[in-house]
Amino acid sequence: MTSPLALSSVASVSTATFGREQQPIVTVENTLADSERVIEIAAQHKYRPMGEFYPGIRAGVSERIAMPLVDPLLPMLQEVFALDRPPRYRECFLSVVTKRPDNLAPIQRLPHFDGLEDSRLAVLLYLDRSTRGGTAFYRQRATGFESVCESRYDEYREKLESAVAEHGLPEAGYISGDTAMFEQTYTVSDTFNSMVIYRGNTLHCAHLPEEFEPDANPASGRLTLNLFLD
C-alpha cells in the first residue's frame, strides 16, 4: 500500500542558506499528491499533549507511513547537510497548536532547538489551509549563536539566564520579530502543502500572528506534520 504521505511526483524542491552561519534549508512546494486525504486521515487520529515545549497536541506517525515523504530526497539531504550517511527516521508527529498566545508557558515564548546534533534534521510539512504565519529562525544577541551544539550549550544557557535576569521573561505570546534577547534572521511562510527541512539545532519557533486563535480540530486548525531525522 502506498503511503498517503508519499512525496508527489510534481513536488518542486529548492535549497538556500540563511543567517550568518549560512545554515542550509530545503523547501518543497506541492509536497503531497492528495493533501486533502492526509487531512481527513489526520482528523481521525487521537491527539494528546506531549512534553513541555510544543504548545498543543500531537499524534504519533510510524516510520512506515512517514518515510515515503522524504525517501526520494535522502541522497540530496545527505549532501546539502554534509552528513556521513543518508538520514534515518527518528520520530514523527501530527501536531495541532492549541494554546492561546496569552496562555504560553515561559519556555514556549522563546526560540528553541530540537537537539544538539548537527546531524538531526527537522522536516516540517504545513497542512493548514489558512496562512497564519510560518516558521522563524533566530540569533541569540549575547552570543551571536544561530544554532546550539554541544560545545555551545553551556554558554548559550548561561547567556540566556543572564538576559532573562536583565530583561525579564518575555510577555505571554508567540515570539515574532526581534526582541531584547533574540534577533530574527529568516522566516518561512506556512504555505499549504509546502515543506521545509532544516537542522534541528538551529534556533527557531512557530511564527504566528498576535491575534492567533487556536483551533483543536485538525481539519481546520494549524495542523503540521513534524518528522525528525538523524
N, CA and C atoms as a LAMMPS dump frame, in Angstrom:
ITEM: TIMESTEP
0
ITEM: NUMBER OF ATOMS
690
ITEM: BOX BOUNDS ff ff ff
-5.0000000000000000e+02 5.0000000000000000e+02
-5.0000000000000000e+02 5.0000000000000000e+02
-5.0000000000000000e+02 5.0000000000000000e+02
ITEM: ATOMS id mol type element x y z
1 1 1 N 0.839 -1.196 0
2 1 2 C 0 0 0
3 1 3 C 0.875 1.247 0
4 2 1 N 0.545 2.182 -0.877
5 2 2 C 1.294 3.438 -0.947
6 2 3 C 0.926 4.336 0.221
7 3 1 N 1.911 4.895 0.877
8 3 2 C 1.641 5.801 1.993
9 3 3 C 0.954 7.065 1.489
10 4 1 N -0.056 7.569 2.225
11 4 2 C -0.666 8.846 1.849
12 4 3 C 0.319 10.003 1.934
13 5 1 N 1.447 9.78 2.607
14 5 2 C 2.46 10.829 2.743
15 5 3 C 3.561 10.723 1.688
16 6 1 N 3.399 9.868 0.702
17 6 2 C 4.416 9.742 -0.334
18 6 3 C 4.619 11.072 -1.047
19 7 1 N 5.867 11.402 -1.299
20 7 2 C 6.188 12.653 -1.977
21 7 3 C 5.593 12.658 -3.378
22 8 1 N 4.954 13.756 -3.728
23 8 2 C 4.314 13.877 -5.033
24 8 3 C 5.35 13.877 -6.16
25 9 1 N 4.961 13.328 -7.29
26 9 2 C 5.846 13.315 -8.456
27 9 3 C 6.045 14.709 -9.04
28 10 1 N 5.191 15.66 -8.678
29 10 2 C 5.32 17.034 -9.195
30 10 3 C 5.848 17.992 -8.13
31 11 1 N 6.341 17.445 -7.02
32 11 2 C 6.909 18.298 -5.975
33 11 3 C 8.096 19.077 -6.529
34 12 1 N 8.213 20.328 -6.088
35 12 2 C 9.295 21.208 -6.529
36 12 3 C 10.227 21.473 -5.352
37 13 1 N 11.501 21.153 -5.518
38 13 2 C 12.475 21.235 -4.427
39 13 3 C 13.494 22.326 -4.711
40 14 1 N 13.778 23.151 -3.696
41 14 2 C 14.81 24.175 -3.822
42 14 3 C 15.624 24.239 -2.539
43 15 1 N 16.817 24.768 -2.638
44 15 2 C 17.688 24.897 -1.47
45 15 3 C 18.167 26.336 -1.344
46 16 1 N 18.492 26.714 -0.107
47 16 2 C 19.012 28.049 0.17
48 16 3 C 19.812 27.971 1.464
49 17 1 N 20.42 29.082 1.843
50 17 2 C 21.07 29.204 3.147
51 17 3 C 20.593 30.499 3.782
52 18 1 N 20.717 30.582 5.111
53 18 2 C 20.269 31.786 5.8
54 18 3 C 21.169 32.088 6.983
55 19 1 N 21.136 33.36 7.397
56 19 2 C 21.865 33.795 8.581
57 19 3 C 23.363 33.915 8.358
58 20 1 N 24.033 34.382 9.382
59 20 2 C 25.491 34.497 9.328
60 20 3 C 26.154 33.133 9.248
61 21 1 N 25.509 32.133 9.825
62 21 2 C 26.077 30.787 9.817
63 21 3 C 25.822 30.065 8.494
64 22 1 N 25.051 30.703 7.609
65 22 2 C 24.746 30.087 6.309
66 22 3 C 24.186 28.677 6.493
67 23 1 N 23.198 28.586 7.359
68 23 2 C 22.555 27.31 7.598
69 23 3 C 21.754 26.888 6.364
70 24 1 N 21.863 25.613 5.944
71 24 2 C 21.088 25.161 4.786
72 24 3 C 19.607 24.998 5.139
73 25 1 N 18.775 25.219 4.146
74 25 2 C 17.35 24.96 4.293
75 25 3 C 16.816 24.471 2.951
76 26 1 N 15.988 23.443 3.003
77 26 2 C 15.377 22.867 1.806
78 26 3 C 13.892 23.186 1.841
79 27 1 N 13.362 23.667 0.745
80 27 2 C 11.939 23.984 0.631
81 27 3 C 11.325 23.12 -0.465
82 28 1 N 10.136 22.582 -0.172
83 28 2 C 9.424 21.733 -1.125
84 28 3 C 8.021 22.3 -1.314
85 29 1 N 7.643 22.549 -2.542
86 29 2 C 6.294 23.001 -2.871
87 29 3 C 5.512 21.841 -3.494
88 30 1 N 4.17 21.882 -3.36
89 30 2 C 3.312 20.807 -3.886
90 30 3 C 3.79 19.448 -3.379
91 31 1 N 3.942 19.362 -2.075
92 31 2 C 4.598 18.211 -1.461
93 31 3 C 3.814 16.915 -1.649
94 32 1 N 2.523 16.945 -1.366
95 32 2 C 1.693 15.741 -1.418
96 32 3 C 0.796 15.75 -2.648
97 33 1 N 0.559 14.574 -3.184
98 33 2 C -0.354 14.471 -4.322
99 33 3 C -1.794 14.698 -3.896
100 34 1 N -2.141 14.254 -2.689
101 34 2 C -3.519 14.38 -2.193
102 34 3 C -3.489 14.859 -0.745
103 35 1 N -3.265 16.15 -0.552
104 35 2 C -3.168 16.721 0.795
105 35 3 C -4.5 16.639 1.535
106 36 1 N -5.62 16.721 0.804
107 36 2 C -6.927 16.664 1.462
108 36 3 C -7.155 15.297 2.103
109 37 1 N -6.685 14.256 1.453
110 37 2 C -6.81 12.914 2.033
111 37 3 C -6.011 12.814 3.325
112 38 1 N -4.835 13.413 3.326
113 38 2 C -4 13.373 4.53
114 38 3 C -4.694 14.105 5.678
115 39 1 N -5.334 15.226 5.388
116 39 2 C -6.052 15.944 6.436
117 39 3 C -7.224 15.102 6.964
118 40 1 N -7.908 14.431 6.092
119 40 2 C -9.01 13.564 6.515
120 40 3 C -8.509 12.453 7.433
121 41 1 N -7.371 11.867 7.079
122 41 2 C -6.785 10.826 7.928
123 41 3 C -6.332 11.411 9.254
124 42 1 N -5.712 12.589 9.196
125 42 2 C -5.222 13.237 10.417
126 42 3 C -6.359 13.527 11.388
127 43 1 N -7.516 13.872 10.86
128 43 2 C -8.665 14.199 11.713
129 43 3 C -9.184 12.987 12.471
130 44 1 N -8.805 11.789 12.049
131 44 2 C -9.274 10.57 12.695
132 44 3 C -8.351 10.098 13.818
133 45 1 N -7.188 10.726 13.937
134 45 2 C -6.229 10.332 14.964
135 45 3 C -6.642 10.842 16.34
136 46 1 N -6.089 10.22 17.362
137 46 2 C -6.274 10.677 18.734
138 46 3 C -5.04 11.484 19.141
139 47 1 N -5.282 12.69 19.621
140 47 2 C -4.202 13.616 19.957
141 47 3 C -4.119 13.807 21.474
142 48 1 N -2.908 14.159 21.929
143 48 2 C -2.71 14.455 23.351
144 48 3 C -1.486 15.345 23.501
145 49 1 N -1.378 16.066 24.614
146 49 2 C -0.163 16.854 24.853
147 49 3 C 1.049 15.933 24.986
148 50 1 N 2.186 16.357 24.456
149 50 2 C 3.432 15.589 24.559
150 50 3 C 4.561 16.538 24.921
151 51 1 N 5.084 16.416 26.128
152 51 2 C 6.207 17.239 26.545
153 51 3 C 5.795 18.655 26.905
154 52 1 N 6.779 19.435 27.344
155 52 2 C 6.51 20.784 27.842
156 52 3 C 6.773 21.867 26.808
157 53 1 N 7.286 21.497 25.638
158 53 2 C 7.708 22.516 24.682
159 53 3 C 6.651 22.813 23.629
160 54 1 N 6.05 21.787 23.04
161 54 2 C 5.108 22.045 21.958
162 54 3 C 3.794 22.602 22.515
163 55 1 N 3.318 23.728 21.985
164 55 2 C 2.119 24.386 22.54
165 55 3 C 0.815 23.832 21.969
166 56 1 N 0.659 22.53 22.073
167 56 2 C -0.551 21.937 21.515
168 56 3 C -0.612 20.445 21.746
169 57 1 N -1.234 19.748 20.823
170 57 2 C -1.466 18.308 20.944
171 57 3 C -0.857 17.601 19.739
172 58 1 N -0.548 16.307 19.95
173 58 2 C 0.15 15.556 18.914
174 58 3 C -0.356 14.118 18.835
175 59 1 N -0.121 13.509 17.667
176 59 2 C -0.388 12.092 17.451
177 59 3 C 0.799 11.505 16.701
178 60 1 N 1.265 10.335 17.117
179 60 2 C 2.435 9.727 16.507
180 60 3 C 2.157 9.18 15.114
181 61 1 N 3.181 9.196 14.281
182 61 2 C 3.12 8.647 12.927
183 61 3 C 4.287 7.671 12.77
184 62 1 N 4.015 6.483 12.265
185 62 2 C 5.026 5.434 12.186
186 62 3 C 6.058 5.707 11.101
187 63 1 N 7.191 5.035 11.205
188 63 2 C 8.241 5.138 10.198
189 63 3 C 7.735 4.688 8.83
190 64 1 N 6.968 3.625 8.787
191 64 2 C 6.475 3.085 7.511
192 64 3 C 5.615 4.098 6.771
193 65 1 N 4.814 4.85 7.503
194 65 2 C 3.948 5.851 6.875
195 65 3 C 4.705 7.132 6.577
196 66 1 N 5.621 7.526 7.468
197 66 2 C 6.257 8.84 7.351
198 66 3 C 7.38 8.903 6.329
199 67 1 N 8.199 7.867 6.241
200 67 2 C 9.425 7.98 5.457
201 67 3 C 9.229 8.131 3.944
202 68 1 N 8.14 7.626 3.339
203 68 2 C 7.95 7.9 1.913
204 68 3 C 7.897 9.396 1.568
205 69 1 N 7.647 10.231 2.565
206 69 2 C 7.646 11.676 2.352
207 69 3 C 9.024 12.187 1.948
208 70 1 N 10.061 11.553 2.468
209 70 2 C 11.423 12.059 2.232
210 70 3 C 12.345 11.052 1.557
211 71 1 N 11.906 9.82 1.367
212 71 2 C 12.786 8.803 0.777
213 71 3 C 13.464 9.275 -0.515
214 72 1 N 12.749 9.91 -1.456
215 72 2 C 13.414 10.34 -2.686
216 72 3 C 14.436 11.468 -2.468
217 73 1 N 14.362 12.118 -1.318
218 73 2 C 15.227 13.269 -1.043
219 73 3 C 16.471 12.91 -0.242
220 74 1 N 16.567 11.68 0.252
221 74 2 C 17.635 11.343 1.193
222 74 3 C 19.04 11.57 0.634
223 75 1 N 19.354 11.18 -0.6
224 75 2 C 20.713 11.465 -1.099
225 75 3 C 21.008 12.966 -1.151
226 76 1 N 20.019 13.752 -1.552
227 76 2 C 20.213 15.202 -1.586
228 76 3 C 20.409 15.761 -0.187
229 77 1 N 19.627 15.288 0.778
230 77 2 C 19.751 15.776 2.142
231 77 3 C 21.123 15.436 2.721
232 78 1 N 21.614 14.273 2.408
233 78 2 C 22.948 13.908 2.872
234 78 3 C 23.987 14.898 2.363
235 79 1 N 23.856 15.304 1.113
236 79 2 C 24.821 16.239 0.518
237 79 3 C 24.623 17.654 1.051
238 80 1 N 23.383 18.134 1.075
239 80 2 C 23.116 19.515 1.468
240 80 3 C 23.529 19.775 2.914
241 81 1 N 23.255 18.788 3.793
242 81 2 C 23.54 18.976 5.218
243 81 3 C 24.87 18.336 5.641
244 82 1 N 25.668 17.898 4.652
245 82 2 C 27.014 17.37 4.904
246 82 3 C 27.01 16.246 5.935
247 83 1 N 26.153 15.255 5.689
248 83 2 C 26.01 14.121 6.598
249 83 3 C 26.902 12.965 6.155
250 84 1 N 27.29 12.134 7.108
251 84 2 C 28.137 10.984 6.8
252 84 3 C 27.373 9.886 6.061
253 85 1 N 26.068 9.86 6.22
254 85 2 C 25.211 8.848 5.601
255 85 3 C 23.832 9.443 5.392
256 86 1 N 22.979 8.813 4.602
257 86 2 C 21.616 9.325 4.458
258 86 3 C 20.913 9.335 5.811
259 87 1 N 20.127 10.358 6.097
260 87 2 C 19.446 10.425 7.397
261 87 3 C 18.381 9.351 7.539
262 88 1 N 18.101 8.984 8.78
263 88 2 C 17.137 7.936 9.097
264 88 3 C 16.02 8.48 9.982
265 89 1 N 14.94 7.741 10.038
266 89 2 C 13.779 8.101 10.86
267 89 3 C 14.162 8.16 12.33
268 90 1 N 13.696 9.183 13.002
269 90 2 C 13.849 9.29 14.46
270 90 3 C 12.495 9.262 15.142
271 91 1 N 11.594 10.174 14.759
272 91 2 C 10.229 10.199 15.269
273 91 3 C 9.405 11.122 14.389
274 92 1 N 8.076 10.986 14.499
275 92 2 C 7.206 11.796 13.661
276 92 3 C 5.874 12.011 14.358
277 93 1 N 5.311 13.207 14.167
278 93 2 C 4.041 13.552 14.794
279 93 3 C 3.172 14.376 13.853
280 94 1 N 1.888 14.181 13.953
281 94 2 C 0.916 15.171 13.511
282 94 3 C 0.712 16.111 14.683
283 95 1 N 0.722 17.411 14.427
284 95 2 C 0.707 18.392 15.516
285 95 3 C -0.318 19.481 15.247
286 96 1 N -1.035 19.876 16.298
287 96 2 C -2.019 20.946 16.194
288 96 3 C -1.769 21.941 17.328
289 97 1 N -1.543 23.207 16.989
290 97 2 C -1.346 24.244 18.008
291 97 3 C -2.685 24.541 18.683
292 98 1 N -2.726 24.439 20.002
293 98 2 C -3.973 24.654 20.743
294 98 3 C -3.854 25.687 21.85
295 99 1 N -2.671 26.23 22.075
296 99 2 C -2.501 27.211 23.15
297 99 3 C -2.659 28.628 22.63
298 100 1 N -3.465 29.401 23.331
299 100 2 C -3.581 30.82 23.018
300 100 3 C -2.272 31.52 23.377
301 101 1 N -1.946 32.594 22.681
302 101 2 C -0.699 33.312 22.979
303 101 3 C -0.572 33.713 24.448
304 102 1 N -1.684 34.112 25.071
305 102 2 C -1.604 34.569 26.456
306 102 3 C -1.55 33.426 27.463
307 103 1 N -1.586 32.175 26.991
308 103 2 C -1.509 31.021 27.886
309 103 3 C -0.19 30.263 27.766
310 104 1 N 0.741 30.8 27.014
311 104 2 C 2.004 30.098 26.796
312 104 3 C 2.859 30.065 28.061
313 105 1 N 3.499 28.926 28.289
314 105 2 C 4.484 28.828 29.369
315 105 3 C 5.714 29.65 28.987
316 106 1 N 6.519 30.077 29.957
317 106 2 C 7.704 30.89 29.638
318 106 3 C 8.607 30.261 28.579
319 107 1 N 8.847 28.942 28.636
320 107 2 C 9.736 28.29 27.687
321 107 3 C 9.177 28.33 26.273
322 108 1 N 7.857 28.481 26.148
323 108 2 C 7.211 28.497 24.836
324 108 3 C 7.204 29.894 24.201
325 109 1 N 7.7 30.882 24.908
326 109 2 C 7.756 32.251 24.398
327 109 3 C 9.12 32.587 23.8
328 110 1 N 10.011 31.609 23.778
329 110 2 C 11.382 31.801 23.31
330 110 3 C 11.664 30.876 22.13
331 111 1 N 12.636 31.213 21.289
332 111 2 C 13.087 30.246 20.283
333 111 3 C 13.621 28.991 20.978
334 112 1 N 13.595 27.888 20.275
335 112 2 C 14.073 26.64 20.843
336 112 3 C 14.894 25.89 19.794
337 113 1 N 15.504 24.799 20.216
338 113 2 C 16.189 23.892 19.288
339 113 3 C 15.762 22.483 19.654
340 114 1 N 15.801 21.574 18.672
341 114 2 C 15.272 20.22 18.852
342 114 3 C 16.302 19.258 19.415
343 115 1 N 17.553 19.598 19.353
344 115 2 C 18.63 18.744 19.83
345 115 3 C 19.95 19.436 19.551
346 116 1 N 21.038 18.862 20.055
347 116 2 C 22.35 19.498 19.928
348 116 3 C 23.159 18.975 18.739
349 117 1 N 22.652 17.958 18.056
350 117 2 C 23.412 17.331 16.986
351 117 3 C 23.241 18.085 15.663
352 118 1 N 24.36 18.332 14.967
353 118 2 C 24.293 18.911 13.625
354 118 3 C 23.602 17.973 12.642
355 119 1 N 23.591 16.682 12.964
356 119 2 C 23.043 15.675 12.054
357 119 3 C 21.535 15.498 12.198
358 120 1 N 20.924 16.116 13.199
359 120 2 C 19.476 15.97 13.373
360 120 3 C 18.757 16.961 12.459
361 121 1 N 17.843 16.454 11.646
362 121 2 C 17.087 17.283 10.721
363 121 3 C 15.625 17.334 11.135
364 122 1 N 15.034 18.5 10.968
365 122 2 C 13.6 18.694 11.197
366 122 3 C 12.919 18.856 9.846
367 123 1 N 11.873 18.079 9.637
368 123 2 C 11.071 18.14 8.415
369 123 3 C 9.682 18.625 8.824
370 124 1 N 9.277 19.763 8.291
371 124 2 C 8.029 20.399 8.711
372 124 3 C 7.113 20.563 7.497
373 125 1 N 5.991 19.855 7.527
374 125 2 C 5.013 19.9 6.438
375 125 3 C 3.793 20.682 6.907
376 126 1 N 3.456 21.754 6.189
377 126 2 C 2.333 22.606 6.56
378 126 3 C 1.036 22.063 5.949
379 127 1 N 0.074 21.747 6.811
380 127 2 C -1.208 21.169 6.379
381 127 3 C -2.39 22.022 6.822
382 128 1 N -2.137 23.27 7.089
383 128 2 C -3.174 24.228 7.48
384 128 3 C -3.611 25 6.239
385 129 1 N -4.887 24.942 5.914
386 129 2 C -5.376 25.624 4.709
387 129 3 C -5.284 27.137 4.832
388 130 1 N -5.293 27.647 6.065
389 130 2 C -5.179 29.089 6.281
390 130 3 C -3.719 29.475 6.438
391 131 1 N -3.34 30.599 5.87
392 131 2 C -1.982 31.113 6.041
393 131 3 C -1.935 31.912 7.331
394 132 1 N -1.244 31.385 8.342
395 132 2 C -1.25 32.02 9.665
396 132 3 C 0.13 32.501 10.074
397 133 1 N 1.115 32.361 9.21
398 133 2 C 2.458 32.805 9.586
399 133 3 C 3.5 31.897 8.995
400 134 1 N 4.008 30.96 9.799
401 134 2 C 5.011 30.027 9.322
402 134 3 C 6.001 29.671 10.411
403 135 1 N 7.285 29.701 10.06
404 135 2 C 8.359 29.363 10.987
405 135 3 C 9.435 30.435 10.876
406 136 1 N 9.97 30.848 12.013
407 136 2 C 11.015 31.875 12.025
408 136 3 C 12.259 31.343 12.709
409 137 1 N 13.406 31.877 12.305
410 137 2 C 14.7 31.473 12.846
411 137 3 C 15.36 32.683 13.501
412 138 1 N 16.21 32.391 14.496
413 138 2 C 16.704 33.468 15.36
414 138 3 C 18.193 33.351 15.653
415 139 1 N 18.746 34.477 16.093
416 139 2 C 20.129 34.572 16.566
417 139 3 C 20.106 35.099 18
418 140 1 N 20.802 34.43 18.903
419 140 2 C 20.916 34.943 20.269
420 140 3 C 21.842 36.152 20.268
421 141 1 N 21.355 37.274 20.746
422 141 2 C 22.132 38.516 20.665
423 141 3 C 23.432 38.43 21.471
424 142 1 N 23.369 37.852 22.651
425 142 2 C 24.529 37.87 23.543
426 142 3 C 25.701 37.057 23.007
427 143 1 N 25.428 36.002 22.246
428 143 2 C 26.484 35.126 21.752
429 143 3 C 26.655 35.18 20.237
430 144 1 N 25.625 35.59 19.523
431 144 2 C 25.634 35.509 18.072
432 144 3 C 25.309 34.132 17.555
433 145 1 N 24.949 33.199 18.456
434 145 2 C 24.65 31.834 18.04
435 145 3 C 23.313 31.781 17.289
436 146 1 N 23.322 31.109 16.147
437 146 2 C 22.095 30.815 15.412
438 146 3 C 21.745 29.336 15.493
439 147 1 N 22.671 28.561 16.027
440 147 2 C 22.457 27.142 16.291
441 147 3 C 23.173 26.805 17.586
442 148 1 N 22.733 25.726 18.219
443 148 2 C 23.296 25.349 19.522
444 148 3 C 23.738 23.888 19.454
445 149 1 N 25.046 23.678 19.473
446 149 2 C 25.603 22.33 19.52
447 149 3 C 26.13 22.072 20.932
448 150 1 N 26.676 20.895 21.145
449 150 2 C 27.115 20.534 22.494
450 150 3 C 28.16 21.507 23.036
451 151 1 N 29.082 21.933 22.192
452 151 2 C 30.155 22.82 22.655
453 151 3 C 29.654 24.23 22.963
454 152 1 N 28.477 24.595 22.446
455 152 2 C 27.922 25.923 22.673
456 152 3 C 26.871 25.949 23.786
457 153 1 N 26.412 24.79 24.192
458 153 2 C 25.212 24.739 25.036
459 153 3 C 25.386 25.487 26.357
460 154 1 N 26.49 25.253 27.054
461 154 2 C 26.669 25.883 28.367
462 154 3 C 26.696 27.404 28.243
463 155 1 N 27.396 27.923 27.226
464 155 2 C 27.449 29.374 27.05
465 155 3 C 26.08 29.918 26.662
466 156 1 N 25.379 29.199 25.779
467 156 2 C 24.035 29.632 25.386
468 156 3 C 23.124 29.736 26.611
469 157 1 N 23.12 28.708 27.434
470 157 2 C 22.249 28.7 28.613
471 157 3 C 22.634 29.789 29.605
472 158 1 N 23.935 29.966 29.825
473 158 2 C 24.405 30.998 30.757
474 158 3 C 23.98 32.388 30.296
475 159 1 N 24.169 32.675 29.002
476 159 2 C 23.804 33.983 28.479
477 159 3 C 22.29 34.179 28.468
478 160 1 N 21.548 33.102 28.239
479 160 2 C 20.093 33.219 28.277
480 160 3 C 19.616 33.544 29.684
481 161 1 N 20.176 32.866 30.659
482 161 2 C 19.792 33.134 32.043
483 161 3 C 20.148 34.569 32.436
484 162 1 N 21.298 35.049 32
485 162 2 C 21.704 36.425 32.301
486 162 3 C 20.764 37.419 31.629
487 163 1 N 20.367 37.123 30.396
488 163 2 C 19.472 38.024 29.673
489 163 3 C 18.093 38.063 30.309
490 164 1 N 17.616 36.924 30.768
491 164 2 C 16.317 36.889 31.447
492 164 3 C 16.392 37.69 32.746
493 165 1 N 17.504 37.569 33.465
494 165 2 C 17.673 38.338 34.698
495 165 3 C 17.69 39.842 34.411
496 166 1 N 18.247 40.231 33.267
497 166 2 C 18.339 41.646 32.921
498 166 3 C 17.027 42.18 32.351
499 167 1 N 16.43 41.444 31.445
500 167 2 C 15.258 41.945 30.714
501 167 3 C 13.931 41.377 31.207
502 168 1 N 13.989 40.301 31.996
503 168 2 C 12.763 39.626 32.406
504 168 3 C 12.283 38.674 31.333
505 169 1 N 11.362 37.806 31.718
506 169 2 C 10.797 36.878 30.749
507 169 3 C 9.95 37.635 29.727
508 170 1 N 9.905 37.145 28.492
509 170 2 C 9.039 37.797 27.505
510 170 3 C 7.589 37.767 27.948
511 171 1 N 6.846 38.784 27.552
512 171 2 C 5.418 38.771 27.825
513 171 3 C 4.777 37.584 27.136
514 172 1 N 3.651 37.127 27.671
515 172 2 C 2.979 35.97 27.098
516 172 3 C 2.619 36.246 25.643
517 173 1 N 3.007 35.339 24.768
518 173 2 C 2.732 35.48 23.347
519 173 3 C 3.786 34.754 22.539
520 174 1 N 3.455 34.411 21.313
521 174 2 C 4.424 33.774 20.426
522 174 3 C 5.445 34.815 19.979
523 175 1 N 6.724 34.454 20.034
524 175 2 C 7.763 35.387 19.633
525 175 3 C 7.587 35.744 18.16
526 176 1 N 7.714 37.03 17.871
527 176 2 C 7.53 37.498 16.498
528 176 3 C 8.455 38.682 16.261
529 177 1 N 9.454 38.497 15.432
530 177 2 C 10.391 39.581 15.158
531 177 3 C 11.484 39.682 16.204
532 178 1 N 12.202 40.788 16.189
533 178 2 C 13.331 40.998 17.087
534 178 3 C 12.862 41.26 18.512
535 179 1 N 13.66 40.795 19.467
536 179 2 C 13.412 41.074 20.882
537 179 3 C 14.725 41.517 21.515
538 180 1 N 14.665 41.814 22.804
539 180 2 C 15.879 42.231 23.508
540 180 3 C 16.911 41.113 23.551
541 181 1 N 16.453 39.855 23.499
542 181 2 C 17.36 38.717 23.643
543 181 3 C 17.683 38.026 22.33
544 182 1 N 16.788 38.133 21.336
545 182 2 C 16.96 37.402 20.085
546 182 3 C 16.665 38.303 18.884
547 183 1 N 17.377 38.023 17.804
548 183 2 C 17.182 38.734 16.544
549 183 3 C 16.668 37.735 15.508
550 184 1 N 15.587 38.083 14.843
551 184 2 C 15.046 37.201 13.814
552 184 3 C 15.923 37.278 12.569
553 185 1 N 16.272 36.112 12.021
554 185 2 C 17.191 36.064 10.883
555 185 3 C 16.532 35.61 9.587
556 186 1 N 15.421 34.875 9.68
557 186 2 C 14.832 34.274 8.473
558 186 3 C 13.428 33.797 8.813
559 187 1 N 12.538 33.849 7.838
560 187 2 C 11.19 33.332 8.028
561 187 3 C 10.783 32.495 6.824
562 188 1 N 9.921 31.518 7.079
563 188 2 C 9.344 30.663 6.052
564 188 3 C 7.836 30.745 6.185
565 189 1 N 7.138 30.968 5.088
566 189 2 C 5.679 31.039 5.114
567 189 3 C 5.077 29.641 5.19
568 190 1 N 3.971 29.528 5.927
569 190 2 C 3.306 28.23 6.063
570 190 3 C 2.335 27.991 4.904
571 191 1 N 2.842 28.048 3.698
572 191 2 C 2.025 27.8 2.518
573 191 3 C 1.486 26.375 2.558
574 192 1 N 0.193 26.231 2.317
575 192 2 C -0.448 24.93 2.383
576 192 3 C 0.245 23.932 1.454
577 193 1 N 0.507 22.736 1.981
578 193 2 C 1.118 21.63 1.241
579 193 3 C 2.554 21.936 0.829
580 194 1 N 3.216 22.806 1.583
581 194 2 C 4.647 23.024 1.386
582 194 3 C 5.402 22.427 2.577
583 195 1 N 6.707 22.265 2.42
584 195 2 C 7.52 21.602 3.434
585 195 3 C 8.878 22.278 3.508
586 196 1 N 9.428 22.355 4.707
587 196 2 C 10.787 22.849 4.891
588 196 3 C 11.584 21.836 5.694
589 197 1 N 12.882 21.792 5.415
590 197 2 C 13.792 20.872 6.102
591 197 3 C 15.01 21.674 6.538
592 198 1 N 15.365 21.582 7.817
593 198 2 C 16.47 22.364 8.364
594 198 3 C 17.106 21.6 9.511
595 199 1 N 18.272 22.054 9.939
596 199 2 C 18.93 21.413 11.083
597 199 3 C 18.124 21.689 12.349
598 200 1 N 17.891 20.643 13.127
599 200 2 C 17.086 20.792 14.329
600 200 3 C 17.753 21.599 15.418
601 201 1 N 19.071 21.8 15.33
602 201 2 C 19.737 22.58 16.388
603 201 3 C 19.791 24.067 16.078
604 202 1 N 19.14 24.503 14.985
605 202 2 C 19.004 25.94 14.75
606 202 3 C 17.935 26.503 15.691
607 203 1 N 18.1 27.743 16.096
608 203 2 C 17.119 28.402 16.956
609 203 3 C 15.916 28.796 16.099
610 204 1 N 14.745 28.291 16.455
611 204 2 C 13.552 28.534 15.644
612 204 3 C 12.302 28.504 16.509
613 205 1 N 11.21 28.95 15.928
614 205 2 C 9.931 28.957 16.642
615 205 3 C 8.82 29.168 15.622
616 206 1 N 7.626 28.709 15.974
617 206 2 C 6.468 28.997 15.131
618 206 3 C 6.295 30.502 15.02
619 207 1 N 6.012 30.966 13.818
620 207 2 C 5.825 32.391 13.553
621 207 3 C 4.324 32.623 13.38
622 208 1 N 3.67 33.054 14.454
623 208 2 C 2.214 33.182 14.463
624 208 3 C 1.812 34.617 14.78
625 209 1 N 0.707 35.075 14.225
626 209 2 C 0.283 36.462 14.461
627 209 3 C -0.208 36.661 15.892
628 210 1 N -0.156 37.896 16.329
629 210 2 C -0.58 38.24 17.697
630 210 3 C -2.032 37.855 17.941
631 211 1 N -2.845 37.938 16.906
632 211 2 C -4.275 37.639 17.056
633 211 3 C -4.603 36.176 16.823
634 212 1 N -3.593 35.298 16.801
635 212 2 C -3.809 33.883 16.527
636 212 3 C -4.836 33.278 17.475
637 213 1 N -5.828 32.598 16.895
638 213 2 C -6.849 31.905 17.672
639 213 3 C -6.698 30.406 17.445
640 214 1 N -6.336 29.638 18.466
641 214 2 C -6.117 28.207 18.278
642 214 3 C -7.416 27.462 17.99
643 215 1 N -7.28 26.367 17.294
644 215 2 C -8.396 25.508 16.929
645 215 3 C -7.901 24.077 17.049
646 216 1 N -8.487 23.289 17.948
647 216 2 C -8.011 21.934 18.213
648 216 3 C -8.453 20.92 17.166
649 217 1 N -9.259 21.334 16.215
650 217 2 C -9.725 20.433 15.164
651 217 3 C -8.642 20.329 14.083
652 218 1 N -8.063 19.142 13.848
653 218 2 C -7.015 19.022 12.831
654 218 3 C -7.476 19.443 11.439
655 219 1 N -8.76 19.331 11.162
656 219 2 C -9.275 19.659 9.833
657 219 3 C -9.35 21.16 9.583
658 220 1 N -9.322 21.968 10.642
659 220 2 C -9.462 23.411 10.479
660 220 3 C -8.426 24.215 11.255
661 221 1 N -7.654 23.574 12.128
662 221 2 C -6.658 24.28 12.922
663 221 3 C -5.289 24.301 12.265
664 222 1 N -4.29 24.775 13.029
665 222 2 C -2.916 24.831 12.495
666 222 3 C -2.284 23.448 12.607
667 223 1 N -2.495 22.657 11.576
668 223 2 C -2.007 21.283 11.519
669 223 3 C -0.674 21.24 10.77
670 224 1 N 0.298 20.572 11.359
671 224 2 C 1.566 20.308 10.678
672 224 3 C 1.943 18.857 10.896
673 225 1 N 2.824 18.368 10.043
674 225 2 C 3.468 17.085 10.275
675 225 3 C 4.932 17.382 10.576
676 226 1 N 5.416 16.865 11.697
677 226 2 C 6.785 17.11 12.153
678 226 3 C 7.551 15.791 12.153
679 227 1 N 8.431 15.632 11.194
680 227 2 C 9.254 14.431 11.06
681 227 3 C 10.682 14.786 11.424
682 228 1 N 11.271 13.989 12.288
683 228 2 C 12.65 14.223 12.724
684 228 3 C 13.539 13.09 12.234
685 229 1 N 14.66 13.456 11.642
686 229 2 C 15.608 12.514 11.073
687 229 3 C 16.962 12.673 11.754
688 230 1 N 17.758 11.631 11.749
689 230 2 C 19.159 11.757 12.189
690 230 3 C 19.996 10.684 11.522
